[in-house]
Amino acid sequence: MDKQMTEEKLHQEGGALHATNHYLYYPDEKDVPPYLAYGFRPVFLLLAPYLIISMLLWGMVWSGLISVPFMGDMLTWHVYEMLFGILTAGVMAFLTTGLPELFPGVVPFIGKRLKYVMMLWVAGRISFWTIDITGVYLTAVLNLAMLAWLIWFAKDVVLDRLQRHASLGYALVVIFMLEAWFFASQAGLALTPAMDILKIALGAHVVLILLAMRRVNMEAINELMEDKEIDDIYVARPPLTNLAVFSVIVFTVVEFFYPENSALGWLGLAAAAAILAITSDYNLKDKFLWDQPYVLYLATIFVLMSVGYGLMGWDLLNDDIYGINHFRHFITSGGYGLAYLMIMIVIGWIHTGRHLTSNIYTHLMVLLMIIATVMRGVIPFFEEYTSELYLYSSIVWTIPFMLYIKVFFPFLVAPRADGVQG
């Protein structure tokens, strides 16, 4: 009886023991190629090479190897693309894959409609790369339209009377408002510096990732335990995530209004502790999970984010370092990047009809992401090697996505291995 009640709670919280709950509602559309058979497929096919190109380009520009005159402010471009540009693709994959599972009756998004939305995302990326040519307003319309569509697609989340996943929808609305604010700043309609807005946006993105990872953890860990015939249920506890979300929000708000206040240092340490506490969810009463690779992979996301906030807090309390923006890379290049990679890996296995598998490739992906993050984050201690560390860390950071292409692209362009539609 207790296990049955726990399974019911797991379903209500958004976990899934099987990733096929939605196929009763799969559209009856003819001649849909496999790469358009489900929302995550074209996203991952485009996102992996786009991340490789973007990060390598940034590394070469920052290290002084090349210059790209038509792209204007490269630092703003880099931060915006790593936040909003990547977010819209990642959120699209997450929502179009997850919502049909969480809300029976939501029709999966496939075929021509999926292709047109992906074309909008590509147009948004091209427009931002050439913003000095296309202009701020066209770029704003294309990118805001993409995020607005995602919010519309997620309307069932917000309108759900049980409010089980409404926080995801509310976070997206806040991010939309921040992106509009950013473009207003770029157009001269708002006085707030663009980089200050992007720092607020990072906090909002971290909140969204923490909320999303609670769902990803529940699906991945329970699928893993079911495959290994482990008689237990993993439930991510909302209070731990909520405390981490609250801590990140407070840090972000105080940093915007009082960036030099010493209290911000203590808030950074508090956010670090709250995020790290999420890993205690993996301590099940009757089963030891820390020997499972995917538990280590997923836990590393929270560890890297925690290290980032902790080092920023320490830096704010120590006037001799001044490396806060370098330490922020533990959050962005590390936790943020690894969260996207793990979502791509988990969905790439489960939603192509395969078992969640760890191997030398998945080990290397995670390890190289950690190495690249450390290389980027320790720059304050090796300033004489700043250019080299930026360049080499950019190269190392892209290798996991190259490995992803090798391992998962054959799955993404082929029908599901189990014969199910999608």
TORDREN-190030 format. One line per 5 residues: number of its first residue (from 1); their letters; for each residue y negated, z negated, x of C-alpha. Coordinates in Angstrom, 1 decimal. Layout:
N
NUM> A> Y:Z:X  ...
% end
This chain:
422
1> MDKQM> 0.0:0.0:0.0  -2.4:-0.9:2.8  -1.8:2.4:4.6  -2.3:4.3:1.3  -5.7:2.6:0.8
6> TEEKL> -6.7:3.3:4.4  -5.8:7.0:3.9  -7.9:7.1:0.8  -10.8:5.5:2.7  -10.4:8.0:5.5
11> HQEGG> -10.7:10.9:3.1  -13.8:9.4:1.5  -15.4:8.9:4.9  -14.8:12.6:5.9  -11.7:12.4:8.0
16> ALHAT> -9.0:15.0:7.5  -5.4:14.8:8.4  -5.0:18.5:7.7  -7.6:21.2:8.3  -6.4:23.3:5.4
21> NHYLY> -7.8:21.5:2.4  -10.2:24.3:1.6  -8.0:27.4:1.5  -7.5:27.2:-2.3  -11.2:28.4:-2.4
26> YPDEK> -11.0:31.1:0.2  -12.9:34.2:-0.9  -11.0:37.2:-2.1  -12.8:39.6:0.3  -11.0:42.7:1.6
31> DVPPY> -10.7:43.9:5.3  -12.3:40.8:6.9  -11.8:41.0:10.6  -10.5:37.8:12.2  -13.8:37.1:14.1
36> LAYGF> -15.5:36.9:10.7  -12.7:35.1:8.9  -14.4:31.7:9.2  -17.8:30.3:10.1  -17.0:28.9:13.5
41> RPVFL> -15.4:32.1:14.9  -18.5:34.3:15.5  -20.6:31.2:16.4  -18.3:30.3:19.3  -17.8:33.9:20.4
46> LLAPY> -21.6:34.2:20.9  -22.5:30.6:21.8  -20.3:30.3:24.9  -21.7:33.3:26.7  -25.2:32.5:25.5
51> LIISM> -25.0:29.1:27.1  -23.7:30.5:30.3  -26.5:33.1:30.5  -29.3:30.6:29.5  -28.3:27.9:31.9
56> LLWGM> -27.7:30.3:34.9  -31.1:31.9:34.2  -32.8:28.5:34.0  -31.2:27.3:37.2  -32.3:30.5:39.1
61> VWSGL> -35.8:30.3:37.7  -36.3:26.5:38.5  -34.8:26.9:42.0  -37.3:29.8:42.7  -34.7:32.6:43.0
66> ISVPF> -36.2:34.7:40.2  -39.2:34.7:37.9  -39.3:36.0:34.3  -43.0:36.8:33.5  -42.5:37.8:29.9
71> MGDML> -41.1:34.5:28.8  -44.2:32.4:29.3  -43.7:28.7:29.8  -40.2:28.5:31.1  -39.8:24.8:30.8
76> TWHVY> -40.8:24.8:27.2  -38.4:27.7:26.6  -35.5:25.9:28.3  -35.9:22.7:26.4  -36.5:24.4:23.1
81> EMLFG> -33.4:26.7:23.5  -31.2:23.8:24.6  -32.3:21.9:21.5  -33.1:24.1:18.6  -31.6:27.4:19.7
86> ILTAG> -28.2:25.8:20.4  -28.4:23.4:17.5  -28.6:26.1:14.8  -25.5:27.7:16.0  -23.6:24.4:16.5
91> VMAFL> -24.6:23.1:13.1  -23.7:26.3:11.5  -20.2:26.1:13.0  -19.9:22.5:12.0  -21.1:22.9:8.4
96> TTGLP> -19.4:26.1:7.5  -16.1:24.7:8.9  -16.4:21.2:7.7  -18.1:21.3:4.3  -15.3:23.3:2.5
101> ELFPG> -13.0:20.5:3.7  -15.2:17.6:2.7  -16.3:19.0:-0.6  -13.4:20.8:-2.4  -14.9:23.8:-4.3
106> VVPFI> -17.4:24.8:-1.5  -16.5:28.4:-0.8  -15.9:29.2:2.9  -18.6:31.5:4.3  -16.9:34.7:5.7
111> GKRLK> -17.2:38.5:6.1  -20.5:40.3:5.7  -22.5:37.3:4.6  -21.4:35.5:7.8  -22.3:38.6:9.9
116> YVMML> -25.9:38.7:8.5  -26.5:35.0:9.2  -25.3:35.5:12.8  -27.7:38.4:13.1  -30.5:36.1:12.0
121> WVAGR> -29.5:33.6:14.8  -29.5:36.4:17.4  -32.8:37.7:16.2  -34.2:34.2:16.5  -33.0:33.9:20.1
126> ISFWT> -34.4:37.3:21.1  -37.7:36.5:19.5  -38.1:33.3:21.4  -37.1:34.9:24.7  -39.9:37.5:24.1
131> IDITG> -42.3:35.2:22.3  -45.2:36.4:24.5  -44.5:39.9:23.0  -43.3:39.2:19.5  -45.8:36.4:18.9
136> VYLTA> -45.4:32.8:17.7  -45.4:33.5:13.9  -42.5:36.0:13.9  -40.5:33.7:16.1  -41.3:30.7:13.9
141> VLNLA> -40.3:32.6:10.7  -36.9:33.8:12.2  -36.0:30.4:13.6  -37.1:28.3:10.7  -35.4:30.6:8.3
146> MLAWL> -32.1:30.0:10.1  -32.5:26.2:9.9  -33.6:26.5:6.2  -30.5:28.4:5.4  -28.3:25.7:7.0
151> IWFAK> -30.1:23.0:4.9  -29.5:25.1:1.8  -25.9:25.5:2.6  -25.6:21.7:3.1  -27.3:20.9:-0.1
156> DVVLD> -24.0:19.5:-1.6  -24.0:16.9:1.2  -27.4:15.6:0.1  -26.8:15.9:-3.6  -23.4:14.2:-3.5
161> RLQRH> -23.7:11.3:-5.8  -21.5:9.1:-3.5  -23.9:9.9:-0.5  -20.8:10.0:1.8  -22.4:12.5:4.2
166> ASLGY> -26.0:12.6:3.1  -27.3:11.3:6.4  -26.3:14.7:8.0  -28.5:16.5:5.4  -31.4:14.1:5.9
171> ALVVI> -31.2:14.5:9.7  -31.4:18.3:9.3  -34.4:18.0:7.1  -36.2:15.9:9.7  -35.2:18.4:12.5
176> FMLEA> -36.6:21.2:10.4  -39.9:19.4:10.1  -40.0:18.8:13.8  -39.3:22.5:14.5  -42.2:23.5:12.2
181> WFFAS> -44.4:21.0:14.0  -43.4:22.5:17.3  -44.3:26.0:16.3  -47.6:24.7:14.8  -48.3:23.3:18.3
186> QAGLA> -47.4:26.6:19.9  -49.7:28.4:17.5  -52.6:26.0:18.1  -52.5:24.6:14.6  -51.4:21.2:15.8
191> LTPAM> -52.9:19.2:18.7  -49.7:17.4:19.8  -48.4:18.7:23.1  -45.2:20.8:22.6  -43.2:18.7:25.1
196> DILKI> -44.0:15.5:23.2  -42.6:17.0:20.1  -39.5:18.2:21.9  -38.9:14.6:23.1  -39.0:13.4:19.5
201> ALGAH> -36.7:16.3:18.6  -34.2:15.2:21.2  -34.0:11.8:19.6  -33.4:13.5:16.2  -30.7:15.7:17.7
206> VVLIL> -29.0:12.7:19.3  -29.0:11.0:15.9  -27.4:14.1:14.3  -24.8:14.3:17.1  -23.9:10.6:16.6
211> LAMRR> -23.4:11.2:12.9  -21.4:14.4:13.4  -19.2:12.9:16.2  -18.1:10.2:13.8  -16.6:12.9:11.6
216> VNMEA> -15.2:14.8:14.6  -13.6:11.7:16.0  -11.9:11.0:12.8  -10.5:14.5:12.4  -9.5:14.9:16.1
221> INELM> -7.9:11.4:16.6  -6.0:11.4:13.4  -4.7:15.0:13.9  -3.6:13.8:17.4  -1.9:10.7:16.1
226> EDKEI> -0.1:12.7:13.4  1.1:15.3:15.9  2.5:12.4:18.0  4.0:10.7:15.0  1.9:7.6:15.6
231> DDIYV> 2.1:5.5:12.4  -1.6:4.4:12.3  -4.9:5.5:10.9  -8.1:5.8:12.9  -11.3:5.0:11.0
236> ARPPL> -14.7:5.3:12.8  -16.7:2.3:11.7  -20.1:3.2:10.2  -21.9:0.0:11.3  -21.4:0.9:15.0
241> TNLAV> -22.8:4.4:14.5  -25.6:3.1:12.3  -26.7:0.6:15.0  -26.7:3.3:17.6  -28.7:5.6:15.3
246> FSVIV> -31.2:2.9:14.6  -31.6:2.1:18.4  -32.2:5.7:19.2  -34.8:6.1:16.5  -36.7:3.1:17.6
251> FTVVE> -36.7:4.2:21.2  -37.9:7.7:20.2  -40.7:6.5:18.1  -41.9:4.0:20.6  -41.7:6.6:23.4
256> FFYPE> -44.0:8.9:21.4  -46.7:6.3:20.7  -46.4:4.0:23.7  -44.7:6.0:26.5  -45.8:3.6:29.3
261> NSALG> -45.1:0.3:27.5  -42.6:-1.9:29.3  -41.0:-2.8:26.0  -39.6:0.8:26.0  -37.5:-0.1:29.0
266> WLGLA> -35.7:-2.8:27.0  -35.3:-0.5:24.1  -33.6:2.0:26.3  -31.2:-0.6:27.5  -30.6:-1.6:23.8
271> AAAAI> -29.9:2.0:22.9  -27.5:2.3:25.8  -25.5:-0.8:24.7  -25.4:0.3:21.1  -24.1:3.8:21.9
276> LAITS> -21.5:2.5:24.3  -20.3:0.1:21.7  -19.1:3.0:19.6  -16.2:3.5:22.1  -14.7:0.2:20.8
281> DYNLK> -13.6:2.1:17.7  -10.7:3.5:19.9  -9.3:0.0:20.2  -6.7:0.1:17.4  -4.9:-3.1:16.4
286> DKFLW> -1.4:-1.8:16.8  -1.7:1.2:19.1  -3.2:1.8:22.6  -5.1:5.1:22.5  -6.9:5.1:25.8
291> DQPYV> -4.0:6.9:27.4  -4.7:10.0:25.2  -6.8:12.6:26.9  -8.8:13.5:23.8  -9.8:9.8:23.4
296> LYLAT> -11.1:9.9:27.0  -12.9:13.2:26.4  -14.6:12.0:23.2  -15.5:8.6:24.7  -17.2:10.3:27.7
301> IFVLM> -19.8:11.7:25.3  -20.9:8.2:24.4  -20.7:7.0:27.9  -22.9:9.8:29.3  -25.5:9.2:26.5
306> SVGYG> -25.4:5.5:27.2  -25.9:6.0:30.9  -28.9:8.3:30.1  -30.7:5.7:27.9  -29.7:2.9:30.2
311> LMGWD> -31.2:4.6:33.3  -34.3:5.6:31.4  -34.7:2.0:30.4  -34.2:0.8:33.9  -36.6:3.4:35.3
316> LLNDD> -39.3:2.2:32.8  -38.8:-1.3:34.1  -38.9:-0.2:37.7  -42.2:1.5:38.8  -40.7:2.7:42.1
321> IYGIN> -38.4:5.4:40.7  -40.2:7.6:38.3  -37.2:9.7:37.4  -37.1:9.2:33.7  -37.0:12.9:32.8
326> HFRHF> -34.2:13.5:35.4  -32.2:10.6:33.9  -32.7:12.2:30.5  -30.3:14.9:31.6  -27.4:12.4:31.2
331> ITSGG> -28.2:12.7:27.5  -28.9:16.4:27.3  -26.8:18.2:30.0  -24.2:15.4:29.7  -23.7:13.8:26.2
336> YGLAY> -25.4:16.6:24.3  -23.6:19.4:26.2  -20.2:17.7:26.1  -20.5:17.1:22.4  -20.9:20.8:21.8
341> LMIMI> -18.1:21.6:24.1  -15.7:19.1:22.5  -16.6:20.4:19.0  -15.8:23.9:20.2  -12.5:22.7:21.7
346> VIGWI> -11.4:20.6:18.7  -12.2:23.3:16.2  -10.8:26.0:18.5  -7.4:24.4:18.4  -7.1:22.9:14.9
351> HTGRH> -8.9:25.6:12.9  -7.0:28.5:14.4  -3.8:26.9:13.2  -2.7:25.2:16.4  -2.1:21.6:17.5
356> LTSNI> -4.7:19.7:19.4  -3.6:20.3:23.0  -4.8:19.0:26.4  -4.0:20.8:29.6  -5.5:21.6:33.0
361> YTHLM> -8.2:23.7:31.4  -9.4:21.0:29.0  -9.3:18.5:31.9  -11.4:20.7:34.1  -13.9:21.5:31.4
366> VLLMI> -14.7:17.8:30.9  -14.6:16.9:34.6  -17.0:19.8:35.6  -19.4:18.8:32.8  -19.5:15.3:34.2
371> IATVM> -20.0:16.5:37.8  -22.8:18.9:36.7  -24.5:16.1:34.8  -24.4:13.7:37.8  -25.7:16.4:40.1
376> RGVIP> -28.7:16.9:37.7  -29.2:13.2:37.0  -29.3:11.9:40.6  -32.2:14.2:41.7  -34.7:11.3:41.9
381> FFEEY> -32.5:9.8:44.7  -32.3:13.2:46.6  -35.6:14.8:46.0  -35.4:16.9:49.2  -32.5:18.8:47.6
386> TSELY> -34.1:19.2:44.1  -33.9:23.0:44.1  -30.3:23.1:45.3  -29.2:20.5:42.9  -30.8:22.3:39.9
391> LYSSI> -29.2:25.6:40.9  -25.7:24.2:41.7  -25.6:21.9:38.7  -26.5:24.8:36.5  -23.6:26.9:37.9
396> VWTIP> -21.1:24.0:37.6  -22.3:23.3:34.0  -21.5:26.9:33.0  -17.9:26.9:34.3  -16.5:24.9:31.4
401> FMLYI> -17.8:27.5:29.0  -16.3:30.3:31.2  -13.0:28.4:30.9  -13.5:28.2:27.2  -13.8:31.9:27.0
406> KVFFP> -10.6:32.4:28.9  -8.6:29.9:26.8  -10.0:30.2:23.3  -11.4:33.7:22.8  -8.0:35.1:22.2
411> FLVAP> -7.6:32.6:19.4  -11.0:33.4:17.9  -10.4:37.1:17.6  -6.9:36.8:16.1  -5.6:35.5:12.8
416> RADGV> -4.6:31.8:12.5  -1.3:31.0:14.3  0.1:29.3:11.1  -0.5:32.4:8.9  -3.1:30.6:6.7
421> QG> -6.3:32.5:5.8  -9.3:31.8:8.0
% end
